[in-house]
Amino acid sequence: MNKIILILSTFIIFFFTISISKSNEKIIFIDFEYIVNNSDRGKLIFKDLNSKKNENIKKLKIKEKKLKDQEKDIKLKKEILSKDELNNKLVSLNENIKIFQKKKKNMENELNKIKNKQMNNFINQINSILEKYMNDQSVDIMFNSKNILIGKKTINKTEDILKLINEKIK
């Protein structure tokens, strides 16, 4: 009986001494990807990259058509040409194909370099704006909404940040 009273009194004391903890930190979340994709500067970057990509595709299609024409020409003249001429034309075709593949790879690499440079610069500008926003609004923690399961809509500051970025970054 004494053990039961001791255990019961321990639980009672424990539950009465626990205080409800309440966080004083101001927490918000934003959809970072939405901000990057829908900001004026982000749209401009993606538009520029897409136009460069389309321009590269047009150039590559022209060269690819020339290679296909060269291949068709070789197939048509295969019976007429001597073995040496045929081998020379095949070697030439293979060299042109290798050049084409190198050029295609270089264009992709160049486009990726441009994309990485522009996006890194843009994200650095966004980060400095976010830091200033956090200081001005006394925000302690900012999460990306991809990492949030559910939260109050009042702490989602995506639209506010998007407007701020559109004002600050031209």
Biotite code that builds the C-alpha atoms (Angstrom):
import biotite.structure as struc

atoms = struc.array([
    struc.Atom([0.000, 0.000, 0.000], chain_id="A", res_id=1, res_name="MET", atom_name="CA", element="C"),
    struc.Atom([2.853, 2.372, 0.800], chain_id="A", res_id=2, res_name="ASN", atom_name="CA", element="C"),
    struc.Atom([4.374, 1.713, -2.606], chain_id="A", res_id=3, res_name="LYS", atom_name="CA", element="C"),
    struc.Atom([1.128, 2.620, -4.368], chain_id="A", res_id=4, res_name="ILE", atom_name="CA", element="C"),
    struc.Atom([0.844, 5.875, -2.385], chain_id="A", res_id=5, res_name="ILE", atom_name="CA", element="C"),
    struc.Atom([4.482, 6.697, -3.153], chain_id="A", res_id=6, res_name="LEU", atom_name="CA", element="C"),
    struc.Atom([4.049, 6.031, -6.883], chain_id="A", res_id=7, res_name="ILE", atom_name="CA", element="C"),
    struc.Atom([0.757, 7.946, -6.987], chain_id="A", res_id=8, res_name="LEU", atom_name="CA", element="C"),
    struc.Atom([2.196, 10.935, -5.159], chain_id="A", res_id=9, res_name="SER", atom_name="CA", element="C"),
    struc.Atom([5.245, 10.921, -7.439], chain_id="A", res_id=10, res_name="THR", atom_name="CA", element="C"),
    struc.Atom([3.007, 11.070, -10.537], chain_id="A", res_id=11, res_name="PHE", atom_name="CA", element="C"),
    struc.Atom([0.874, 13.827, -9.034], chain_id="A", res_id=12, res_name="ILE", atom_name="CA", element="C"),
    struc.Atom([3.923, 15.927, -8.156], chain_id="A", res_id=13, res_name="ILE", atom_name="CA", element="C"),
    struc.Atom([5.426, 15.265, -11.588], chain_id="A", res_id=14, res_name="PHE", atom_name="CA", element="C"),
    struc.Atom([2.315, 16.351, -13.507], chain_id="A", res_id=15, res_name="PHE", atom_name="CA", element="C"),
    struc.Atom([1.774, 19.483, -11.413], chain_id="A", res_id=16, res_name="PHE", atom_name="CA", element="C"),
    struc.Atom([5.340, 20.637, -11.816], chain_id="A", res_id=17, res_name="THR", atom_name="CA", element="C"),
    struc.Atom([5.389, 20.295, -15.594], chain_id="A", res_id=18, res_name="ILE", atom_name="CA", element="C"),
    struc.Atom([4.717, 23.623, -17.200], chain_id="A", res_id=19, res_name="SER", atom_name="CA", element="C"),
    struc.Atom([3.344, 23.993, -20.681], chain_id="A", res_id=20, res_name="ILE", atom_name="CA", element="C"),
    struc.Atom([6.137, 25.045, -22.947], chain_id="A", res_id=21, res_name="SER", atom_name="CA", element="C"),
    struc.Atom([5.390, 27.669, -25.501], chain_id="A", res_id=22, res_name="LYS", atom_name="CA", element="C"),
    struc.Atom([7.863, 28.709, -28.147], chain_id="A", res_id=23, res_name="SER", atom_name="CA", element="C"),
    struc.Atom([8.609, 32.376, -28.610], chain_id="A", res_id=24, res_name="ASN", atom_name="CA", element="C"),
    struc.Atom([10.309, 31.923, -31.962], chain_id="A", res_id=25, res_name="GLU", atom_name="CA", element="C"),
    struc.Atom([8.632, 33.372, -35.008], chain_id="A", res_id=26, res_name="LYS", atom_name="CA", element="C"),
    struc.Atom([8.481, 30.706, -37.695], chain_id="A", res_id=27, res_name="ILE", atom_name="CA", element="C"),
    struc.Atom([7.438, 31.109, -41.323], chain_id="A", res_id=28, res_name="ILE", atom_name="CA", element="C"),
    struc.Atom([7.652, 29.026, -44.444], chain_id="A", res_id=29, res_name="PHE", atom_name="CA", element="C"),
    struc.Atom([7.942, 29.790, -48.145], chain_id="A", res_id=30, res_name="ILE", atom_name="CA", element="C"),
    struc.Atom([7.804, 27.826, -51.387], chain_id="A", res_id=31, res_name="ASP", atom_name="CA", element="C"),
    struc.Atom([11.305, 28.580, -52.643], chain_id="A", res_id=32, res_name="PHE", atom_name="CA", element="C"),
    struc.Atom([10.868, 26.804, -55.990], chain_id="A", res_id=33, res_name="GLU", atom_name="CA", element="C"),
    struc.Atom([7.653, 28.749, -56.656], chain_id="A", res_id=34, res_name="TYR", atom_name="CA", element="C"),
    struc.Atom([9.469, 32.000, -55.920], chain_id="A", res_id=35, res_name="ILE", atom_name="CA", element="C"),
    struc.Atom([12.346, 31.174, -58.273], chain_id="A", res_id=36, res_name="VAL", atom_name="CA", element="C"),
    struc.Atom([10.031, 30.028, -61.083], chain_id="A", res_id=37, res_name="ASN", atom_name="CA", element="C"),
    struc.Atom([7.458, 32.831, -60.785], chain_id="A", res_id=38, res_name="ASN", atom_name="CA", element="C"),
    struc.Atom([9.577, 35.866, -59.999], chain_id="A", res_id=39, res_name="SER", atom_name="CA", element="C"),
    struc.Atom([10.112, 38.320, -62.829], chain_id="A", res_id=40, res_name="ASP", atom_name="CA", element="C"),
    struc.Atom([13.859, 37.692, -62.871], chain_id="A", res_id=41, res_name="ARG", atom_name="CA", element="C"),
    struc.Atom([13.406, 33.915, -62.694], chain_id="A", res_id=42, res_name="GLY", atom_name="CA", element="C"),
    struc.Atom([11.002, 33.955, -65.638], chain_id="A", res_id=43, res_name="LYS", atom_name="CA", element="C"),
    struc.Atom([13.479, 36.074, -67.600], chain_id="A", res_id=44, res_name="LEU", atom_name="CA", element="C"),
    struc.Atom([16.332, 33.656, -66.858], chain_id="A", res_id=45, res_name="ILE", atom_name="CA", element="C"),
    struc.Atom([14.280, 30.629, -67.930], chain_id="A", res_id=46, res_name="PHE", atom_name="CA", element="C"),
    struc.Atom([13.047, 32.416, -71.065], chain_id="A", res_id=47, res_name="LYS", atom_name="CA", element="C"),
    struc.Atom([16.620, 33.306, -72.022], chain_id="A", res_id=48, res_name="ASP", atom_name="CA", element="C"),
    struc.Atom([17.825, 29.756, -71.390], chain_id="A", res_id=49, res_name="LEU", atom_name="CA", element="C"),
    struc.Atom([14.968, 28.272, -73.416], chain_id="A", res_id=50, res_name="ASN", atom_name="CA", element="C"),
    struc.Atom([15.673, 30.569, -76.360], chain_id="A", res_id=51, res_name="SER", atom_name="CA", element="C"),
    struc.Atom([19.366, 29.585, -76.292], chain_id="A", res_id=52, res_name="LYS", atom_name="CA", element="C"),
    struc.Atom([18.390, 25.929, -76.055], chain_id="A", res_id=53, res_name="LYS", atom_name="CA", element="C"),
    struc.Atom([15.989, 26.245, -79.014], chain_id="A", res_id=54, res_name="ASN", atom_name="CA", element="C"),
    struc.Atom([18.645, 28.073, -81.010], chain_id="A", res_id=55, res_name="GLU", atom_name="CA", element="C"),
    struc.Atom([21.114, 25.252, -80.309], chain_id="A", res_id=56, res_name="ASN", atom_name="CA", element="C"),
    struc.Atom([18.517, 22.642, -81.290], chain_id="A", res_id=57, res_name="ILE", atom_name="CA", element="C"),
    struc.Atom([17.932, 24.389, -84.628], chain_id="A", res_id=58, res_name="LYS", atom_name="CA", element="C"),
    struc.Atom([21.661, 24.462, -85.353], chain_id="A", res_id=59, res_name="LYS", atom_name="CA", element="C"),
    struc.Atom([22.036, 20.802, -84.417], chain_id="A", res_id=60, res_name="LEU", atom_name="CA", element="C"),
    struc.Atom([19.070, 19.741, -86.555], chain_id="A", res_id=61, res_name="LYS", atom_name="CA", element="C"),
    struc.Atom([20.621, 21.418, -89.598], chain_id="A", res_id=62, res_name="ILE", atom_name="CA", element="C"),
    struc.Atom([23.919, 19.612, -89.024], chain_id="A", res_id=63, res_name="LYS", atom_name="CA", element="C"),
    struc.Atom([22.105, 16.341, -88.327], chain_id="A", res_id=64, res_name="GLU", atom_name="CA", element="C"),
    struc.Atom([20.211, 16.661, -91.612], chain_id="A", res_id=65, res_name="LYS", atom_name="CA", element="C"),
    struc.Atom([23.486, 17.197, -93.469], chain_id="A", res_id=66, res_name="LYS", atom_name="CA", element="C"),
    struc.Atom([24.909, 14.059, -91.855], chain_id="A", res_id=67, res_name="LEU", atom_name="CA", element="C"),
    struc.Atom([21.841, 12.036, -92.808], chain_id="A", res_id=68, res_name="LYS", atom_name="CA", element="C"),
    struc.Atom([22.059, 13.345, -96.368], chain_id="A", res_id=69, res_name="ASP", atom_name="CA", element="C"),
    struc.Atom([25.737, 12.384, -96.474], chain_id="A", res_id=70, res_name="GLN", atom_name="CA", element="C"),
    struc.Atom([24.845, 8.906, -95.208], chain_id="A", res_id=71, res_name="GLU", atom_name="CA", element="C"),
    struc.Atom([22.066, 8.502, -97.821], chain_id="A", res_id=72, res_name="LYS", atom_name="CA", element="C"),
    struc.Atom([24.450, 9.632, -100.528], chain_id="A", res_id=73, res_name="ASP", atom_name="CA", element="C"),
    struc.Atom([26.961, 6.990, -99.475], chain_id="A", res_id=74, res_name="ILE", atom_name="CA", element="C"),
    struc.Atom([24.281, 4.276, -99.437], chain_id="A", res_id=75, res_name="LYS", atom_name="CA", element="C"),
    struc.Atom([23.091, 5.270, -102.905], chain_id="A", res_id=76, res_name="LEU", atom_name="CA", element="C"),
    struc.Atom([26.600, 5.293, -104.359], chain_id="A", res_id=77, res_name="LYS", atom_name="CA", element="C"),
    struc.Atom([27.769, 2.229, -102.472], chain_id="A", res_id=78, res_name="LYS", atom_name="CA", element="C"),
    struc.Atom([27.575, -0.013, -105.547], chain_id="A", res_id=79, res_name="GLU", atom_name="CA", element="C"),
    struc.Atom([29.201, 2.521, -107.851], chain_id="A", res_id=80, res_name="ILE", atom_name="CA", element="C"),
    struc.Atom([32.145, 3.576, -105.707], chain_id="A", res_id=81, res_name="LEU", atom_name="CA", element="C"),
    struc.Atom([35.352, 1.666, -105.388], chain_id="A", res_id=82, res_name="SER", atom_name="CA", element="C"),
    struc.Atom([36.224, 0.192, -102.009], chain_id="A", res_id=83, res_name="LYS", atom_name="CA", element="C"),
    struc.Atom([38.806, 2.895, -101.325], chain_id="A", res_id=84, res_name="ASP", atom_name="CA", element="C"),
    struc.Atom([36.400, 5.718, -102.152], chain_id="A", res_id=85, res_name="GLU", atom_name="CA", element="C"),
    struc.Atom([33.669, 4.085, -100.108], chain_id="A", res_id=86, res_name="LEU", atom_name="CA", element="C"),
    struc.Atom([36.013, 3.656, -97.139], chain_id="A", res_id=87, res_name="ASN", atom_name="CA", element="C"),
    struc.Atom([37.152, 7.278, -97.440], chain_id="A", res_id=88, res_name="ASN", atom_name="CA", element="C"),
    struc.Atom([33.564, 8.511, -97.476], chain_id="A", res_id=89, res_name="LYS", atom_name="CA", element="C"),
    struc.Atom([32.671, 6.307, -94.483], chain_id="A", res_id=90, res_name="LEU", atom_name="CA", element="C"),
    struc.Atom([35.698, 7.559, -92.565], chain_id="A", res_id=91, res_name="VAL", atom_name="CA", element="C"),
    struc.Atom([34.691, 11.116, -93.406], chain_id="A", res_id=92, res_name="SER", atom_name="CA", element="C"),
    struc.Atom([31.116, 10.447, -92.274], chain_id="A", res_id=93, res_name="LEU", atom_name="CA", element="C"),
    struc.Atom([32.318, 8.933, -88.987], chain_id="A", res_id=94, res_name="ASN", atom_name="CA", element="C"),
    struc.Atom([34.598, 11.918, -88.358], chain_id="A", res_id=95, res_name="GLU", atom_name="CA", element="C"),
    struc.Atom([31.721, 14.291, -89.059], chain_id="A", res_id=96, res_name="ASN", atom_name="CA", element="C"),
    struc.Atom([29.501, 12.332, -86.673], chain_id="A", res_id=97, res_name="ILE", atom_name="CA", element="C"),
    struc.Atom([32.149, 12.558, -83.939], chain_id="A", res_id=98, res_name="LYS", atom_name="CA", element="C"),
    struc.Atom([32.500, 16.299, -84.545], chain_id="A", res_id=99, res_name="ILE", atom_name="CA", element="C"),
    struc.Atom([28.710, 16.631, -84.376], chain_id="A", res_id=100, res_name="PHE", atom_name="CA", element="C"),
    struc.Atom([28.551, 14.715, -81.077], chain_id="A", res_id=101, res_name="GLN", atom_name="CA", element="C"),
    struc.Atom([31.358, 16.835, -79.602], chain_id="A", res_id=102, res_name="LYS", atom_name="CA", element="C"),
    struc.Atom([29.639, 20.021, -80.694], chain_id="A", res_id=103, res_name="LYS", atom_name="CA", element="C"),
    struc.Atom([26.351, 18.832, -79.204], chain_id="A", res_id=104, res_name="LYS", atom_name="CA", element="C"),
    struc.Atom([28.059, 17.975, -75.910], chain_id="A", res_id=105, res_name="LYS", atom_name="CA", element="C"),
    struc.Atom([29.854, 21.352, -75.862], chain_id="A", res_id=106, res_name="ASN", atom_name="CA", element="C"),
    struc.Atom([26.586, 23.188, -76.459], chain_id="A", res_id=107, res_name="MET", atom_name="CA", element="C"),
    struc.Atom([24.941, 21.297, -73.593], chain_id="A", res_id=108, res_name="GLU", atom_name="CA", element="C"),
    struc.Atom([27.878, 22.007, -71.275], chain_id="A", res_id=109, res_name="ASN", atom_name="CA", element="C"),
    struc.Atom([27.921, 25.685, -72.220], chain_id="A", res_id=110, res_name="GLU", atom_name="CA", element="C"),
    struc.Atom([24.187, 25.995, -71.619], chain_id="A", res_id=111, res_name="LEU", atom_name="CA", element="C"),
    struc.Atom([24.556, 24.278, -68.226], chain_id="A", res_id=112, res_name="ASN", atom_name="CA", element="C"),
    struc.Atom([27.392, 26.634, -67.274], chain_id="A", res_id=113, res_name="LYS", atom_name="CA", element="C"),
    struc.Atom([25.276, 29.653, -68.184], chain_id="A", res_id=114, res_name="ILE", atom_name="CA", element="C"),
    struc.Atom([22.295, 28.243, -66.278], chain_id="A", res_id=115, res_name="LYS", atom_name="CA", element="C"),
    struc.Atom([24.362, 27.480, -63.174], chain_id="A", res_id=116, res_name="ASN", atom_name="CA", element="C"),
    struc.Atom([26.020, 30.899, -63.201], chain_id="A", res_id=117, res_name="LYS", atom_name="CA", element="C"),
    struc.Atom([22.760, 32.808, -63.625], chain_id="A", res_id=118, res_name="GLN", atom_name="CA", element="C"),
    struc.Atom([20.838, 30.693, -61.110], chain_id="A", res_id=119, res_name="MET", atom_name="CA", element="C"),
    struc.Atom([23.601, 30.884, -58.493], chain_id="A", res_id=120, res_name="ASN", atom_name="CA", element="C"),
    struc.Atom([23.738, 34.659, -58.864], chain_id="A", res_id=121, res_name="ASN", atom_name="CA", element="C"),
    struc.Atom([19.942, 34.902, -58.635], chain_id="A", res_id=122, res_name="PHE", atom_name="CA", element="C"),
    struc.Atom([19.729, 32.601, -55.603], chain_id="A", res_id=123, res_name="ILE", atom_name="CA", element="C"),
    struc.Atom([22.449, 34.612, -53.844], chain_id="A", res_id=124, res_name="ASN", atom_name="CA", element="C"),
    struc.Atom([20.398, 37.757, -54.429], chain_id="A", res_id=125, res_name="GLN", atom_name="CA", element="C"),
    struc.Atom([17.289, 36.011, -53.095], chain_id="A", res_id=126, res_name="ILE", atom_name="CA", element="C"),
    struc.Atom([19.177, 34.811, -50.015], chain_id="A", res_id=127, res_name="ASN", atom_name="CA", element="C"),
    struc.Atom([20.324, 38.320, -49.140], chain_id="A", res_id=128, res_name="SER", atom_name="CA", element="C"),
    struc.Atom([16.712, 39.553, -49.488], chain_id="A", res_id=129, res_name="ILE", atom_name="CA", element="C"),
    struc.Atom([15.487, 36.681, -47.296], chain_id="A", res_id=130, res_name="LEU", atom_name="CA", element="C"),
    struc.Atom([18.059, 37.485, -44.623], chain_id="A", res_id=131, res_name="GLU", atom_name="CA", element="C"),
    struc.Atom([17.021, 41.141, -44.613], chain_id="A", res_id=132, res_name="LYS", atom_name="CA", element="C"),
    struc.Atom([13.342, 40.142, -44.468], chain_id="A", res_id=133, res_name="TYR", atom_name="CA", element="C"),
    struc.Atom([14.037, 37.856, -41.507], chain_id="A", res_id=134, res_name="MET", atom_name="CA", element="C"),
    struc.Atom([15.823, 40.653, -39.660], chain_id="A", res_id=135, res_name="ASN", atom_name="CA", element="C"),
    struc.Atom([13.153, 43.250, -40.459], chain_id="A", res_id=136, res_name="ASP", atom_name="CA", element="C"),
    struc.Atom([10.252, 40.961, -39.495], chain_id="A", res_id=137, res_name="GLN", atom_name="CA", element="C"),
    struc.Atom([12.048, 39.400, -36.482], chain_id="A", res_id=138, res_name="SER", atom_name="CA", element="C"),
    struc.Atom([11.723, 35.924, -37.986], chain_id="A", res_id=139, res_name="VAL", atom_name="CA", element="C"),
    struc.Atom([13.785, 33.257, -36.245], chain_id="A", res_id=140, res_name="ASP", atom_name="CA", element="C"),
    struc.Atom([13.226, 30.289, -38.544], chain_id="A", res_id=141, res_name="ILE", atom_name="CA", element="C"),
    struc.Atom([12.260, 30.078, -42.221], chain_id="A", res_id=142, res_name="MET", atom_name="CA", element="C"),
    struc.Atom([11.428, 26.698, -43.758], chain_id="A", res_id=143, res_name="PHE", atom_name="CA", element="C"),
    struc.Atom([10.955, 25.629, -47.342], chain_id="A", res_id=144, res_name="ASN", atom_name="CA", element="C"),
    struc.Atom([7.355, 24.474, -47.762], chain_id="A", res_id=145, res_name="SER", atom_name="CA", element="C"),
    struc.Atom([8.554, 21.222, -49.338], chain_id="A", res_id=146, res_name="LYS", atom_name="CA", element="C"),
    struc.Atom([9.749, 20.248, -45.868], chain_id="A", res_id=147, res_name="ASN", atom_name="CA", element="C"),
    struc.Atom([6.462, 21.189, -44.171], chain_id="A", res_id=148, res_name="ILE", atom_name="CA", element="C"),
    struc.Atom([3.685, 18.655, -43.855], chain_id="A", res_id=149, res_name="LEU", atom_name="CA", element="C"),
    struc.Atom([1.031, 21.138, -42.771], chain_id="A", res_id=150, res_name="ILE", atom_name="CA", element="C"),
    struc.Atom([1.005, 24.636, -41.348], chain_id="A", res_id=151, res_name="GLY", atom_name="CA", element="C"),
    struc.Atom([-1.201, 27.646, -40.872], chain_id="A", res_id=152, res_name="LYS", atom_name="CA", element="C"),
    struc.Atom([-1.703, 29.658, -44.022], chain_id="A", res_id=153, res_name="LYS", atom_name="CA", element="C"),
    struc.Atom([-0.890, 32.791, -42.051], chain_id="A", res_id=154, res_name="THR", atom_name="CA", element="C"),
    struc.Atom([2.751, 31.729, -41.694], chain_id="A", res_id=155, res_name="ILE", atom_name="CA", element="C"),
    struc.Atom([3.118, 30.976, -45.412], chain_id="A", res_id=156, res_name="ASN", atom_name="CA", element="C"),
    struc.Atom([4.889, 34.109, -46.639], chain_id="A", res_id=157, res_name="LYS", atom_name="CA", element="C"),
    struc.Atom([5.580, 32.984, -50.220], chain_id="A", res_id=158, res_name="THR", atom_name="CA", element="C"),
    struc.Atom([3.542, 35.730, -51.889], chain_id="A", res_id=159, res_name="GLU", atom_name="CA", element="C"),
    struc.Atom([5.017, 38.440, -49.652], chain_id="A", res_id=160, res_name="ASP", atom_name="CA", element="C"),
    struc.Atom([8.551, 37.304, -50.455], chain_id="A", res_id=161, res_name="ILE", atom_name="CA", element="C"),
    struc.Atom([7.725, 37.027, -54.178], chain_id="A", res_id=162, res_name="LEU", atom_name="CA", element="C"),
    struc.Atom([6.494, 40.638, -54.250], chain_id="A", res_id=163, res_name="LYS", atom_name="CA", element="C"),
    struc.Atom([9.592, 41.773, -52.367], chain_id="A", res_id=164, res_name="LEU", atom_name="CA", element="C"),
    struc.Atom([11.921, 39.954, -54.761], chain_id="A", res_id=165, res_name="ILE", atom_name="CA", element="C"),
    struc.Atom([10.140, 41.378, -57.807], chain_id="A", res_id=166, res_name="ASN", atom_name="CA", element="C"),
    struc.Atom([10.603, 44.867, -56.350], chain_id="A", res_id=167, res_name="GLU", atom_name="CA", element="C"),
    struc.Atom([14.271, 44.438, -55.403], chain_id="A", res_id=168, res_name="LYS", atom_name="CA", element="C"),
    struc.Atom([15.642, 42.344, -58.299], chain_id="A", res_id=169, res_name="ILE", atom_name="CA", element="C"),
    struc.Atom([15.157, 43.652, -61.799], chain_id="A", res_id=170, res_name="LYS", atom_name="CA", element="C"),
])
